[in-house]
Amino acid sequence: MLAMRAHRGMSRNELIDGLWGSGLPANAVDSLHVCIAGLRRALEPGRAHRAPARVLVTSATGYRLRLEPGGLDTEELHNHLAQARLLTGDGDYASAARSLDAALGLWKGDSLAGITGPWADIERARLGELRQIAISERVDVMLALGCHQEVLAELARLIREYPLQERFRGQMMLALYRSGRQADALAAFADARRLLVQQLGIDPGPELRRLHQQILSGDAALDPVPEGHPRAAPAGYDTPMQSSPPMSATVPRELPADVDTFIGRTAELAELDGILATAAEPGRRADRSGAVISAVAGSAGIGKTTLALRWGHRARDAFPDGDLYVNLRGYDPGEPLTAYDALARFLRSLGVADRDIPVEEEERAARFRSLLNGRRMLIVLDNAA
């Protein structure tokens, strides 16, 4: 945990939650101190008794692990992926493939093998998702290099491992089509649709359906592109993923569900409607860089959150660029959510990859302002102390 958060450290409460979750031992704080002491002995075996630690140091709110640049394999992984995306953007697919091979070569079995606890489970799932992304980008690069038949066996294995992953299905369809097997490509789509309907009760997504139509019509946009001539993917599958977009392709809709029954609060709802109407006046609409702030205050349990969510769902059409929600935990027994962490959550929702989130809080705020500029979004900050 400390290694993955070496750039800023972790509070004692974060460490305790990540280690034990709801299964807290009776003496969680003492147990944490024992863990820290054991780590310090392992990391600095020659440190004199009571001498200040140099590797695992105490910070203002908890602990921080000092690591040299390049000391983490995850850091190396992100560097390889970033390099591959730059090379892909330049049309240098062969070099991009080597960078992706180096990234995937860092995996030696399961991530965080043998490490238990809620944090490890979440982080293991995140790293597994990242590995899927790296694999799919490598397949994209191989397709761009014209290695259509070479990736068929790998894609068959990936589909068996991730049967509901539509991106691998689309790559298989494209590889079959470029290998002169149009009928097999169409059959692969039929198999994907059948499985999605049976397992989830849904049809394939728009990218897969569009690729199916392109294969049916023999669209020339599906033909291979010579190396050194990058282009946008016609259906989202034949060129590798580019660097993180400035805004998520999916409009974020993060408001929690509205309640089934809601009584009263007509005056408060009308007041919020009036604030929105004022903000939407022609003079205000011409300059969309400003923010309109409304605070809902009151004693605990009076229904502040319910009111905000009810109005947010009612007014959703007025915010075509989406809505963001965060619980700041201002009145929880533990520590409130910091602006530093809240900004990171919002940046992820707006399409910024973890590796691109700035380290400094002011930089995170600046990036957040840049992404919101010119957009109409509703932002709900719940439980602000």
N, C-alpha and C positions, 0 to 999 in steps of 0.2 A: 504493500500500500504506500509506504513512504517513498519507495523508488518511483512508482508511477506518478507520484505527486511531488517529485523532488524540487520542482521549480518554485513551489510555494509552501510546502509542508502541509500537515494535517493537524486539526485540533484533537484534543483528547477525546471529545465526544464523537467525532468522526471515526477515530480509530476504534473506539469501543463499539459503536454501531456496526462498523464494517467487520469486526472480528466475531461478534456474538449476536447481533441483531436483537430479536425479541428474547433470545435465550440467555439473558445476562446472568453471569454469576453474581452471587451475593456481594462479593468484594471486587467488582469490575475494575475500579480505579487501581486497587492494589495489584490486581492481576496484570493490568496494563504496565505498571511500573516494573513488575518482574520481567515482562517481555522486553521492555526497553533496556533494562539492565543486561539481560542476556544478549541482546543484539550488540550492545556496546562492547561487551567482552569479546564477541566473535569478530566484530569489525576492527577493533583496536586492541588486540591481545596484549600489546606492550604498554598500554596506557597506565600510568601510575595511579595508585588509589587516590580518589578524590580530585584527580587532575581533570581540567575541563575537557569535554569530548570535542573532537575536531571533525568527526564524520557524521555522527548522529547527534545533532545539537538541539537544545531546547530553544523554542521560539516563543514569541509573546503569547500565543494561544495553544501551543502544543509542541510538535517536534518536526524537524526537517532533516532530511538526509542529503548531505553534500556529495554530489557526484561530479566527476570530471566530464566535460563535453565528450559525447560519444560513448559514455559508460553504460548505456542501456541499449538492449537489442531493439526495443520498441522505437527508440529514437532513430536508430539505423534503418529500421523498417520504413518509417515515415520519410526519411531522406531518399531512400530508393524509390518509393512510390512517387514522391514529388519530382524526382529526376526523370522517371519514366513518363510522367504526364507532360513535362516540358519537351522531351524528345518526341513524344507522339504529336504534340502541337506543331513541331517543326517537320513532321513527316519522316523522321528517322526511326522507323519501326524496328529495325534490327537492333539498334542500341537500346531502344525502349524495352525490347524483349529481354535483353541481358540484364537490365536494371530490375525488371519484374522477376526474373529468375533468381536474382540475388535476394530480393525481398522475400520470396516464397521459401528460399533455402534457409531462412532464419528459423523456420518452424521445425522443431524437433519433437514431434508428438503433440499432445494436447498442451495448450497454454496453461501456465500456472498449475501444472500437474502436481497433485498431492496437497495443494493448499485448499483448506476448507474455510467456510464462513460466507456470509451474505455478500460481502464486497467481492470476494474471489469469484463467486458464481456470476455476478453481474459482469465483472471485467472479463471473465472467460468467454461469456456470450458475446461481448463487444469485440474481442479479438477474433473470435470465430467468424463474426460478420465481416470484419476487416479482411480476413483471409479469403472469404468468398469473393469480396470485391476485387482483391488482387488477382485471384484466379480468373475471374471474368474479364478483367482488363488484359491479362496475358492472352486469353483466347482471342479477344478483339484484335490484339496486335498480330497474332499469328494469322488471323483471317486477312488482315491488311497486307501481310507479307505474301499472301497467296497460298498459305499452307492449309488449304481447305480439307483435304483428305487426311492430313496428318492429325488434325484435332478431333476427328470424328470419334475415335476410340476414347479419348479423354472426356469428351462431352457425354458419351454414353455412360461412363462411370459417374460423372458429376450428376447426371439426371437421376441415376439410381440412388445416389447419396442425398440429393436435394430435389425430390420429385416435384415439389410445388414452386420451385424457383423458375419464374418465367424467363428470366434473362438467359439462363442456360438453354432453355427450350428454343428461344429465338436464335441463339447462336447455332444450335444444331440445325435448325431450319435453313439458316443462311449458308452453313457449310455444305449441307446436302445440295442445296440449289446451285451453289457455285461449283460443285463437283459433277454437275450435269444430272442430278437426281431430283428433278422437279416433283415427280409423283411421291417420292419418299419424303420430301420436304413438306408437302401438303398432308401426307399421312402423319407426320410428326406433329403438325398443328392439331389434327383431329384427335390424336392421342392426348395432347395437352389439354384440349377443351374437355374431353371426356373425363379426365382425372379431376380437373378443377370443379366440374359440375358434380361429380360423385362425392368428392371429399369436402368441398366448401360450398357447393350450391351457387357458384358464380361462373361467369364467362371469362375468357382470357381478357387481359387488359388491353387498352387501346394500342400500345406499341406492337403487341403480338398480332392483334387483328390487322393492323396496318401492314405489317410485314407479310401476313398471309395474302392480303389483296395484291401486294406488289409481286409476290411469287406467282399468283394466278395470272396476272397480266404480263409477266415477263419484264417488269420494269427495269430499264437500263441503269437506273440508279443503284441497283444491287450488284452491278458488275464490279470486279476488283479495281482498286485505284493504284496506279503506279507509285512505287516508293518515292517519297519526296514531294507528293502532291496530296496533302491532307484535305479532307472535306468533312462536312457534317454528315452524320449517319442518317440515312433516309428513314430508318425505323428504330434507331436507338441501339443497334446491335453491331454494326460493322466497323465502327471506329472506337478506339479506347476512350474511356471516360476522361474528360478534361479536368482541369483544376476546378476547385469548388466555385460554383456560381455565386454571384452576389446575393441572390435570393433563391430560396427553395423553389423548385419547379412546382411543388404542390403548395397551394395557399394554406398557411397554417390556420387551423381551427382548433384552438386549445381550450376553449371554455368547457368546464365540467358540465354534465348534463343538467338540464333544467328540471325543476321539481314538477311532479304531476299536478299538484294542487297549489294554488297561490291565492290568498285572500287579502284584500286591502292594499295599502301603500299606493293608492291611486294618485295622491298628491305628489309623492316622491317620484313616481314614474313619470308624471306629467312634467315635473321640474327637469328631470333628465332629458326628456324629449325636447323641452325648450332649449336646453343647452346645446343639444345636437342641432336644432333648427338654426340657432344663432351662428353656430360654427359653419353651417352649410350655406349661409347667405352669400350672394354673388361676390361681394367685396372680400369676404374671407376665403372663398373658394379659389379666388385668383392667386392667392398666396398660400400654398398648402404646406409651408415649412413649419408652421406653428403647431403647438400641442395645446389641447384643451383639457384641463384637469378638473375632475370632480371628486371630492372626498365624501365618502359615506361613513358617518361616525355614529357611535352609540354604544350602549353597554353590551356586555357579552351575552350572546344568545338571543339578541333582539331581532336578528335576521338580516344583518348587513350583507353578508355574502349572498344569501338567497335573493335579495333585492337586486344586487349588482348582476347576478347571473340571469335573473328573469329579464331585466332590461337589455342586457347584452344579447340574449337570444332574440328578443323582439326587434332589436335595432341592427341585427347582423347584416342585412342588405345594405346598410349605410356604410359598411366597412368592407369594400370589395377586395382589399388586399389582405384580409384575414384578421384573426384575433390571437393575442398571446395571453397566457395566464401563468402566474406563479404564486405559490403560497410562501410568503416571507417568514412564516412561523414566528411572528413577533411576540406571541403570547404563549408559545410552547415552553415546557419545562427546560428543554435544552437550549442551545444557542440559536439565535435567529439566523436565517439565511443572509449571507452577506451580499452586498451589491456586486462584489467580485464574482460570486457564484451565480447570482441571478442573471447577470449580463452574459455569462457563458451559456446558460440555458437558452436565453433568447437568441444568441448568435447561432447556436445549433439549429434552432427552429427556423431561422432565416437562411439556412443553407450553408453556413460556415462550418467546414470540417474541423475536428478537434485540433489537428496540427496547425490550423491557420488562426486559431483564437489567440489574440495577443496575451502576453503574460501580465502586462501592467493594467491596472484597473482603468486608468484614464484612457489608455489606448482601446480597451474594450468598449468604453462608453463612446469614444469617437467613432469606432466602427459601427456601433449600434445606431448612432445618429445618422451616419452615412447611408445605412441600409433603409432607414425609415424615411429619409428625405423624399418628399413628393408622394408619399403613399398615405392612403386612408386606412388606418388600422386602429382597432380597439385593444388596449392593453389594460388588463386587470391585475393590480397588485393587491393580493388578498392578505389579510392579517398583518398589516404594517403597524409596528409599534409607534 
